[in-house]
């Protein structure tokens, strides 16, 4: 009984459709047979029996499908596979119903009356095929649609899970990158000014604590990222006083959008690492809004070209591609370098 209730709950919409269609189907046949309103006679119990027959066909096809598919876990929905279910179910259904009919006729001694002519046998067989074709087609279409919907949900869930996993892997790669670059700065400060190095280490530890806290978050507000980026830049100022300038457009501080953690900081760090600013000619880093979030800086070549492996920018590009299906836009001229991050449409935070 419990299984029957679960079955009805799982497919109650389709079962309701079969019930309504059975009444319409019966009514249509009765109207077709009547030559006038005086000849029209409608028996409600006929619709009930048609519905029971339709429900039996649905249950029968579902049973055959499960038996054939029991060794195929999470199979990709295929219309050809469902045509196979339909064909096999039709043959078994005809054999089952007719053998059952013969047995019942023999038990109740009505065989000669029920099977007294080839026309009667053909008529019954033809009617069974039509009924099965109508209600079986509905059942096959419903089961195919149901499996296809569930498959898409599983696929979507897998893709989301896979994307989140990959994003976490990319972030895990950025942490050592951040740590390595700043330990190099600390190493230089220790040689130049131990007091400044101590202050740098204290602020750096606060920043790294923030990184560890937010590593598992997929998205944060743009305001949170701006605060972190500003704190990071202040840290760099302890080493490069006046060599670099950070300009953040006021409009970006009030927009309602979200971004992956550390996306702005990585680009600011990139501008510092790959350009040589001076007090006379500083590297100016601008963060503004255009067709996305744009981070630009003027290019001042290093005396000895420092070539990185591009892991930070590459990882950032992959994150945005996974999150938005849009690529990060990179423009580079002889004098300027800019990166435009696409807006993320959703406003749900982790």
Phi, psi and omega in degrees: 000320180297319179294323179295317179297317178297321180296314181296318179297321182291329184232031187296326180295315181291321179297321176297320177299316179299320180296312180295316181296324179300318178294316179296317181298315180294316180299318179298317179295319180295319178295321180295325181280337182275135178270344177205173179295335179291330180276347185285122177228125181242126178250112182303328182295336177296317179297322179297317180292324176296318178297317179299319178296318179295318179295322178297318179298317179298312179298321182296313179296318179299320179295313180298318180300314181295323180292320180287323186268003188296336179260006180246095182280131176052044180295148177287128181302131181224127181295327177298323178295322180287330173295325176296315177302317182297312181297313180296317181296320180298314181297312181295321180298315180296317179296315183296310184293322182284321176296318178297319179297319179296315181298317179296320179296321179292317181299316183263010176057046178238017185298313182296329181282321183277335183231052186268354179207156178294329179296316181297319179294315180297318180299314180297317181295317180296320179294321178297319180295318179296312179301316181293321180298316181293301185284330176292324178294317176301315183295315180297316180298319180294312182296322178295315180297319180296314181293321181295319178296315179296322179296317180295323177296316179296318181294318179295317178298320179295317181295320178296315180297318181294320179295316179298321179296318181291321178299318178297322178295319180295319178295322179297329177285330182285330180302308177298327178298312179298315182297315183297313182298319184281333173292328175295317177297316180299319180299318179293319181295324180300322179287326186270314186206104185294323179296317178294324178296321180294318178294320179299316182297320179297315180289324179297321180296324177294318179295319183289329175297321178296320180298313180298324181291326187254002182301322183277356177275132181283322183220148174224169178288155179297329180295319178297318182292324179295316179300315180296318181296319178296318178296321178296317182295322177299324177297316180294331180297335179296330179266314187249071184290110177084355182283335183226145178232138179246121180243118180247120181299137182300323184300326184289340182283347184243355182288151181262087179213168180231157184215161173292144178304141172076007184293320178285319181301319180299319182287324175295317177299320180300317180295323180288316185292325188257007178224147182255101178272157175225168179294328179282325182225080183284158172274120182258120182254121181249134173242118185215178178247128172227254174272007180181205175264113186254131177241117183235155173208148173285150184262127173231109188297142175288151178301312175249119186301123180260106182260116176270178178270002176069019185296322183296310181292321179296314180296321179297318179299318180294322178299312182292327177294321178290324184276328188234350187062017177239143183274152170289135181262123180246124177237132180225127174243187180293331186249340187225157176226131180220148176231129178248121179266128179292148177291143175265122189295317182293152177242019178273124177271160175290000000 
